[in-house]
Amino acid sequence: MTYRFFTPTPTRAATGLTAAVYQQSRDDFLGPLPTFQALSAVPKVLAATWALMREALLAGNAPRVDRELVAAAVSRANRCQFCVDAHVLLLHALGEPRLAEAVARGETPSEPGHAQLVRWAQASRSPRAADWTSPYRPEITGTLLAFHFINRVVSALLDPDLLPGGLQRSPLVRSVGGRLYAKAARESKEPGRSLQLLDAETTAAPAWAGDSPVGVAYASLRNAATRGGDLLGDVARETVTATVRWEDGRFPARPADWAVDLVRDVPGTDRIGTRIALLAAFAPSAISPGDVALWRLSHPADADLVRLVAYGAITATDHVARALASAHL
């Protein structure tokens, strides 16, 4: 596994909130995965990301296969190959090899309920155009939102290959890996355990989540990640928010040129930060070493890069969540 712009602190050196998140991920999942290690420079964002993923994907009573299918489908919609590969493997671990391989090939599952889930997850990339909302339980809806955020963080900060040479895309490797992780993947988790890690300032959970801990976790992530916008001025933040709304998930044909055009009227000191935030929202893998080098001239800390990427990612994710809020008015 290669990190694109920095190498996180080793897991054995983690302290405080970061160490607590890593311990929960060892207890309840597969350990401190690269996604969470990349976020460790900003512990509050790390904790809230873990909480949303745990409460949505791992805890509760919604079928785990359905949730893994949603994670893989939204990851494909967001062009996050790393996450597609990871959740295909976990479908193998849950005893669904045919479904897993259909997802890996980009095919529509044969079972009607699974096919509907895939169509629903993929439509969420452009929620306004699709008149998108959710008929599903909070765990499934929360899984979708978690991976809209995680896909963007992963695509921005990690290399797409989970294993050297893309070996994780071999059906044999997926099958063997699935058997290795089967026990961990099938263990049920009690809801709510991760909430003890969250900031006490979290606002009320959104209406779509009811009284599920998924809603508390989402509200915490939205709060923590949105604070990354403090790195930018008012005009820059307005540019990011407005672009996310009017573009509605459209993939830019040439992301680098597209972002340059959008930041022309932003104050000069904010142009590179606005560019990175916009790319994080729409085409995170297009964030280049040159972009990051320019950003680091004024913001050398890894934490500021992570905060900026998280801000772009949550702005795009909350665009999807706002479609749910409209449906509950």
One Martini backbone bead per residue (centre of mass of N, CA, C, O) as a GRO file, in nm:
protein
  329
    1MET     BB    1   0.095   0.037   0.024
    2THR     BB    2   0.036   0.376  -0.100
    3TYR     BB    3   0.105   0.697  -0.026
    4ARG     BB    4   0.094   0.994  -0.198
    5PHE     BB    5   0.197   1.248   0.027
    6PHE     BB    6   0.220   1.060   0.290
    7THR     BB    7   0.330   0.916   0.603
    8PRO     BB    8   0.204   0.780   0.852
    9THR     BB    9   0.189   0.706   1.156
   10PRO     BB   10   0.247   0.450   1.323
   11THR     BB   11   0.039   0.252   1.500
   12ARG     BB   12   0.231   0.209   1.753
   13ALA     BB   13   0.236   0.546   1.794
   14ALA     BB   14  -0.034   0.580   1.894
   15THR     BB   15  -0.258   0.818   2.050
   16GLY     BB   16  -0.532   0.856   2.206
   17LEU     BB   17  -0.780   0.873   1.986
   18THR     BB   18  -0.635   0.708   1.772
   19ALA     BB   19  -0.588   0.456   1.949
   20ALA     BB   20  -0.891   0.402   2.004
   21VAL     BB   21  -0.972   0.352   1.712
   22TYR     BB   22  -0.777   0.121   1.654
   23GLN     BB   23  -0.890  -0.070   1.867
   24GLN     BB   24  -1.174  -0.095   1.753
   25SER     BB   25  -1.085  -0.200   1.471
   26ARG     BB   26  -0.968  -0.461   1.588
   27ASP     BB   27  -1.228  -0.567   1.731
   28ASP     BB   28  -1.452  -0.504   1.471
   29PHE     BB   29  -1.245  -0.562   1.234
   30LEU     BB   30  -0.925  -0.525   1.040
   31GLY     BB   31  -0.811  -0.282   1.149
   32PRO     BB   32  -0.589  -0.028   1.058
   33LEU     BB   33  -0.659   0.100   0.786
   34PRO     BB   34  -0.547   0.313   0.546
   35THR     BB   35  -0.777   0.514   0.568
   36PHE     BB   36  -0.731   0.576   0.876
   37GLN     BB   37  -0.434   0.648   0.864
   38ALA     BB   38  -0.470   0.898   0.675
   39LEU     BB   39  -0.659   1.044   0.912
   40SER     BB   40  -0.469   1.069   1.176
   41ALA     BB   41  -0.398   1.382   1.157
   42VAL     BB   42  -0.730   1.394   1.225
   43PRO     BB   43  -0.891   1.262   1.481
   44LYS     BB   44  -1.191   1.359   1.449
   45VAL     BB   45  -1.227   1.251   1.163
   46LEU     BB   46  -1.150   0.964   1.218
   47ALA     BB   47  -1.367   0.896   1.433
   48ALA     BB   48  -1.617   0.966   1.254
   49THR     BB   49  -1.559   0.770   1.025
   50TRP     BB   50  -1.561   0.516   1.191
   51ALA     BB   51  -1.844   0.546   1.313
   52LEU     BB   52  -2.003   0.538   1.050
   53MET     BB   53  -1.901   0.268   0.946
   54ARG     BB   54  -1.974   0.093   1.186
   55GLU     BB   55  -2.285   0.164   1.221
   56ALA     BB   56  -2.355   0.094   0.919
   57LEU     BB   57  -2.184  -0.173   0.826
   58LEU     BB   58  -2.163  -0.354   1.115
   59ALA     BB   59  -2.416  -0.273   1.257
   60GLY     BB   60  -2.699  -0.413   1.322
   61ASN     BB   61  -2.974  -0.570   1.104
   62ALA     BB   62  -2.883  -0.537   0.840
   63PRO     BB   63  -2.776  -0.678   0.572
   64ARG     BB   64  -2.448  -0.720   0.499
   65VAL     BB   65  -2.458  -0.771   0.198
   66ASP     BB   66  -2.606  -0.513   0.123
   67ARG     BB   67  -2.388  -0.319   0.231
   68GLU     BB   68  -2.153  -0.418   0.055
   69LEU     BB   69  -2.292  -0.358  -0.211
   70VAL     BB   70  -2.316  -0.055  -0.170
   71ALA     BB   71  -2.018   0.006  -0.131
   72ALA     BB   72  -1.935  -0.097  -0.415
   73ALA     BB   73  -2.131   0.075  -0.593
   74VAL     BB   74  -2.044   0.361  -0.499
   75SER     BB   75  -1.747   0.319  -0.571
   76ARG     BB   76  -1.795   0.292  -0.873
   77ALA     BB   77  -1.937   0.568  -0.914
   78ASN     BB   78  -1.655   0.708  -0.790
   79ARG     BB   79  -1.393   0.556  -0.892
   80CYS     BB   80  -1.302   0.344  -0.648
   81GLN     BB   81  -1.104   0.079  -0.667
   82PHE     BB   82  -1.013   0.014  -0.384
   83CYS     BB   83  -1.310  -0.022  -0.267
   84VAL     BB   84  -1.412  -0.232  -0.456
   85ASP     BB   85  -1.206  -0.451  -0.384
   86ALA     BB   86  -1.267  -0.470  -0.079
   87HIS     BB   87  -1.587  -0.546  -0.114
   88VAL     BB   88  -1.552  -0.797  -0.279
   89LEU     BB   89  -1.398  -0.954  -0.067
   90LEU     BB   90  -1.630  -0.934   0.150
   91LEU     BB   91  -1.832  -1.097  -0.014
   92HIS     BB   92  -1.670  -1.350   0.002
   93ALA     BB   93  -1.667  -1.365   0.318
   94LEU     BB   94  -2.002  -1.391   0.306
   95GLY     BB   95  -2.065  -1.616   0.075
   96GLU     BB   96  -2.059  -1.432  -0.231
   97PRO     BB   97  -1.904  -1.503  -0.512
   98ARG     BB   98  -2.095  -1.430  -0.748
   99LEU     BB   99  -2.159  -1.147  -0.663
  100ALA     BB  100  -1.870  -1.045  -0.644
  101GLU     BB  101  -1.793  -1.096  -0.948
  102ALA     BB  102  -2.011  -0.919  -1.070
  103VAL     BB  103  -1.910  -0.659  -0.940
  104ALA     BB  104  -1.620  -0.667  -1.055
  105ARG     BB  105  -1.746  -0.652  -1.364
  106GLY     BB  106  -2.006  -0.451  -1.358
  107GLU     BB  107  -2.259  -0.606  -1.295
  108THR     BB  108  -2.580  -0.699  -1.269
  109PRO     BB  109  -2.752  -0.845  -1.055
  110SER     BB  110  -2.986  -1.108  -1.058
  111GLU     BB  111  -3.107  -1.013  -0.807
  112PRO     BB  112  -3.345  -0.778  -0.766
  113GLY     BB  113  -3.262  -0.647  -0.494
  114HIS     BB  114  -2.965  -0.602  -0.575
  115ALA     BB  115  -3.015  -0.437  -0.830
  116GLN     BB  116  -3.157  -0.203  -0.685
  117LEU     BB  117  -2.924  -0.120  -0.503
  118VAL     BB  118  -2.728  -0.046  -0.727
  119ARG     BB  119  -2.896   0.173  -0.865
  120TRP     BB  120  -2.926   0.352  -0.615
  121ALA     BB  121  -2.626   0.402  -0.557
  122GLN     BB  122  -2.547   0.521  -0.837
  123ALA     BB  123  -2.756   0.763  -0.838
  124SER     BB  124  -2.620   0.933  -0.596
  125ARG     BB  125  -2.409   1.098  -0.750
  126SER     BB  126  -2.689   1.245  -0.886
  127PRO     BB  127  -2.951   1.338  -0.706
  128ARG     BB  128  -3.102   1.557  -0.868
  129ALA     BB  129  -3.128   1.412  -1.144
  130ALA     BB  130  -3.259   1.140  -0.992
  131ASP     BB  131  -3.447   1.198  -0.762
  132TRP     BB  132  -3.312   1.125  -0.485
  133THR     BB  133  -3.356   0.866  -0.236
  134SER     BB  134  -3.465   0.671   0.066
  135PRO     BB  135  -3.606   0.336   0.150
  136TYR     BB  136  -3.394   0.278   0.367
  137ARG     BB  137  -3.215   0.204   0.614
  138PRO     BB  138  -2.978   0.359   0.799
  139GLU     BB  139  -2.746   0.160   0.740
  140ILE     BB  140  -2.760   0.181   0.429
  141THR     BB  141  -2.751   0.485   0.399
  142GLY     BB  142  -2.489   0.523   0.569
  143THR     BB  143  -2.306   0.360   0.385
  144LEU     BB  144  -2.326   0.543   0.143
  145LEU     BB  145  -2.216   0.800   0.282
  146ALA     BB  146  -1.949   0.688   0.382
  147PHE     BB  147  -1.844   0.625   0.079
  148HIS     BB  148  -1.848   0.903  -0.033
  149PHE     BB  149  -1.621   0.990   0.156
  150ILE     BB  150  -1.405   0.763   0.143
  151ASN     BB  151  -1.350   0.758  -0.161
  152ARG     BB  152  -1.221   1.043  -0.167
  153VAL     BB  153  -0.993   0.999   0.030
  154VAL     BB  154  -0.862   0.759  -0.110
  155SER     BB  155  -0.820   0.886  -0.397
  156ALA     BB  156  -0.635   1.117  -0.286
  157LEU     BB  157  -0.421   0.945  -0.067
  158LEU     BB  158  -0.425   0.672  -0.237
  159ASP     BB  159  -0.340   0.404  -0.383
  160PRO     BB  160  -0.531   0.172  -0.575
  161ASP     BB  161  -0.340  -0.054  -0.461
  162LEU     BB  162  -0.357  -0.299  -0.220
  163LEU     BB  163  -0.165  -0.466  -0.402
  164PRO     BB  164   0.078  -0.570  -0.575
  165GLY     BB  165  -0.015  -0.531  -0.904
  166GLY     BB  166  -0.326  -0.589  -0.840
  167LEU     BB  167  -0.391  -0.877  -0.697
  168GLN     BB  168  -0.688  -0.822  -0.583
  169ARG     BB  169  -0.815  -0.888  -0.890
  170SER     BB  170  -0.797  -1.178  -0.833
  171PRO     BB  171  -1.012  -1.431  -0.785
  172LEU     BB  172  -0.826  -1.602  -0.607
  173VAL     BB  173  -0.748  -1.385  -0.401
  174ARG     BB  174  -1.036  -1.320  -0.316
  175SER     BB  175  -1.109  -1.601  -0.212
  176VAL     BB  176  -0.886  -1.630  -0.001
  177GLY     BB  177  -0.943  -1.368   0.152
  178GLY     BB  178  -1.232  -1.439   0.232
  179ARG     BB  179  -1.154  -1.677   0.416
  180LEU     BB  180  -0.976  -1.514   0.614
  181TYR     BB  181  -1.234  -1.295   0.678
  182ALA     BB  182  -1.499  -1.443   0.761
  183LYS     BB  183  -1.523  -1.419   1.067
  184ALA     BB  184  -1.507  -1.108   1.092
  185ALA     BB  185  -1.746  -1.042   0.891
  186ARG     BB  186  -1.979  -1.222   1.062
  187GLU     BB  187  -1.973  -1.053   1.303
  188SER     BB  188  -2.156  -0.910   1.533
  189LYS     BB  189  -2.259  -0.571   1.625
  190GLU     BB  190  -2.301  -0.337   1.852
  191PRO     BB  191  -2.461  -0.062   1.883
  192GLY     BB  192  -2.276   0.253   1.974
  193ARG     BB  193  -1.971   0.225   2.060
  194SER     BB  194  -1.839   0.472   1.891
  195LEU     BB  195  -1.970   0.728   2.036
  196GLN     BB  196  -1.746   0.767   2.261
  197LEU     BB  197  -1.544   0.916   2.040
  198LEU     BB  198  -1.711   1.167   2.025
  199ASP     BB  199  -1.803   1.477   2.004
  200ALA     BB  200  -2.006   1.661   2.222
  201GLU     BB  201  -2.093   1.884   1.983
  202THR     BB  202  -2.293   1.733   1.846
  203THR     BB  203  -2.551   1.737   1.658
  204ALA     BB  204  -2.830   1.657   1.544
  205ALA     BB  205  -2.978   1.418   1.399
  206PRO     BB  206  -3.103   1.319   1.123
  207ALA     BB  207  -3.416   1.228   1.016
  208TRP     BB  208  -3.342   0.968   0.841
  209ALA     BB  209  -3.222   0.810   1.115
  210GLY     BB  210  -3.357   0.869   1.361
  211ASP     BB  211  -3.236   0.667   1.645
  212SER     BB  212  -2.980   0.609   1.511
  213PRO     BB  213  -2.632   0.609   1.535
  214VAL     BB  214  -2.582   0.699   1.244
  215GLY     BB  215  -2.670   0.997   1.277
  216VAL     BB  216  -2.456   1.083   1.480
  217ALA     BB  217  -2.213   1.011   1.305
  218TYR     BB  218  -2.276   1.196   1.068
  219ALA     BB  219  -2.284   1.465   1.222
  220SER     BB  220  -1.989   1.445   1.316
  221LEU     BB  221  -1.856   1.439   1.039
  222ARG     BB  222  -1.966   1.700   0.928
  223ASN     BB  223  -1.841   1.882   1.143
  224ALA     BB  224  -1.539   1.800   1.125
  225ALA     BB  225  -1.496   1.836   0.810
  226THR     BB  226  -1.604   2.131   0.768
  227ARG     BB  227  -1.364   2.275   0.924
  228GLY     BB  228  -1.170   2.279   0.675
  229GLY     BB  229  -1.289   2.552   0.560
  230ASP     BB  230  -1.108   2.744   0.744
  231LEU     BB  231  -0.867   2.748   0.527
  232LEU     BB  232  -1.077   2.932   0.389
  233GLY     BB  233  -1.247   3.162   0.240
  234ASP     BB  234  -1.553   3.270   0.155
  235VAL     BB  235  -1.531   3.249  -0.155
  236ALA     BB  236  -1.419   2.963  -0.162
  237ARG     BB  237  -1.652   2.820  -0.019
  238GLU     BB  238  -1.872   2.912  -0.217
  239THR     BB  239  -1.751   2.772  -0.462
  240VAL     BB  240  -1.770   2.483  -0.362
  241THR     BB  241  -2.072   2.469  -0.294
  242ALA     BB  242  -2.189   2.562  -0.568
  243THR     BB  243  -2.055   2.347  -0.746
  244VAL     BB  244  -2.181   2.097  -0.614
  245ARG     BB  245  -2.474   2.179  -0.685
  246TRP     BB  246  -2.458   2.231  -1.003
  247GLU     BB  247  -2.301   1.959  -1.087
  248ASP     BB  248  -2.412   1.694  -0.951
  249GLY     BB  249  -2.157   1.476  -0.997
  250ARG     BB  250  -2.005   1.551  -1.234
  251PHE     BB  251  -1.764   1.451  -1.452
  252PRO     BB  252  -1.483   1.571  -1.544
  253ALA     BB  253  -1.307   1.546  -1.831
  254ARG     BB  254  -1.083   1.780  -1.726
  255PRO     BB  255  -1.002   1.846  -1.416
  256ALA     BB  256  -0.769   2.051  -1.423
  257ASP     BB  257  -0.906   2.261  -1.607
  258TRP     BB  258  -1.169   2.295  -1.456
  259ALA     BB  259  -1.042   2.406  -1.190
  260VAL     BB  260  -0.903   2.654  -1.305
  261ASP     BB  261  -1.161   2.800  -1.402
  262LEU     BB  262  -1.310   2.817  -1.115
  263VAL     BB  263  -1.058   2.996  -0.964
  264ARG     BB  264  -1.020   3.282  -1.099
  265ASP     BB  265  -1.210   3.452  -0.871
  266VAL     BB  266  -1.021   3.376  -0.657
  267PRO     BB  267  -0.821   3.445  -0.433
  268GLY     BB  268  -0.492   3.380  -0.462
  269THR     BB  269  -0.449   3.240  -0.172
  270ASP     BB  270  -0.707   3.022  -0.251
  271ARG     BB  271  -0.673   2.859  -0.516
  272ILE     BB  272  -0.537   2.588  -0.437
  273GLY     BB  273  -0.740   2.504  -0.218
  274THR     BB  274  -0.990   2.507  -0.400
  275ARG     BB  275  -0.892   2.303  -0.604
  276ILE     BB  276  -0.860   2.064  -0.409
  277ALA     BB  277  -1.152   2.059  -0.304
  278LEU     BB  278  -1.286   2.011  -0.580
  279LEU     BB  279  -1.138   1.750  -0.648
  280ALA     BB  280  -1.234   1.594  -0.396
  281ALA     BB  281  -1.540   1.604  -0.490
  282PHE     BB  282  -1.495   1.488  -0.810
  283ALA     BB  283  -1.150   1.418  -0.864
  284PRO     BB  284  -0.924   1.305  -0.649
  285SER     BB  285  -0.702   1.165  -0.834
  286ALA     BB  286  -0.620   1.462  -0.966
  287ILE     BB  287  -0.446   1.516  -0.746
  288SER     BB  288  -0.134   1.660  -0.736
  289PRO     BB  289   0.187   1.712  -0.648
  290GLY     BB  290   0.175   2.011  -0.734
  291ASP     BB  291  -0.062   2.096  -0.564
  292VAL     BB  292   0.064   2.014  -0.289
  293ALA     BB  293   0.318   2.188  -0.306
  294LEU     BB  294   0.169   2.459  -0.310
  295TRP     BB  295   0.015   2.425  -0.043
  296ARG     BB  296   0.280   2.382   0.139
  297LEU     BB  297   0.390   2.673   0.135
  298SER     BB  298   0.145   2.751   0.358
  299HIS     BB  299   0.077   2.421   0.435
  300PRO     BB  300   0.287   2.180   0.565
  301ALA     BB  301   0.082   2.011   0.702
  302ASP     BB  302  -0.084   1.717   0.690
  303ALA     BB  303  -0.346   1.807   0.832
  304ASP     BB  304  -0.429   2.023   0.618
  305LEU     BB  305  -0.468   1.832   0.384
  306VAL     BB  306  -0.683   1.654   0.514
  307ARG     BB  307  -0.888   1.877   0.577
  308LEU     BB  308  -0.932   1.963   0.281
  309VAL     BB  309  -1.027   1.693   0.168
  310ALA     BB  310  -1.261   1.656   0.372
  311TYR     BB  311  -1.417   1.904   0.281
  312GLY     BB  312  -1.474   1.816  -0.009
  313ALA     BB  313  -1.606   1.541   0.064
  314ILE     BB  314  -1.843   1.651   0.248
  315THR     BB  315  -1.976   1.833   0.043
  316ALA     BB  316  -2.059   1.602  -0.146
  317THR     BB  317  -2.205   1.424   0.063
  318ASP     BB  318  -2.416   1.643   0.158
  319HIS     BB  319  -2.562   1.659  -0.110
  320VAL     BB  320  -2.691   1.384  -0.071
  321ALA     BB  321  -2.821   1.427   0.214
  322ARG     BB  322  -3.015   1.661   0.124
  323ALA     BB  323  -3.214   1.476  -0.022
  324LEU     BB  324  -3.317   1.352   0.242
  325ALA     BB  325  -3.410   1.608   0.385
  326SER     BB  326  -3.628   1.688   0.174
  327ALA     BB  327  -3.801   1.420   0.218
  328HIS     BB  328  -3.851   1.517   0.547
  329LEU     BB  329  -4.037   1.791   0.524
   0.00000   0.00000   0.00000
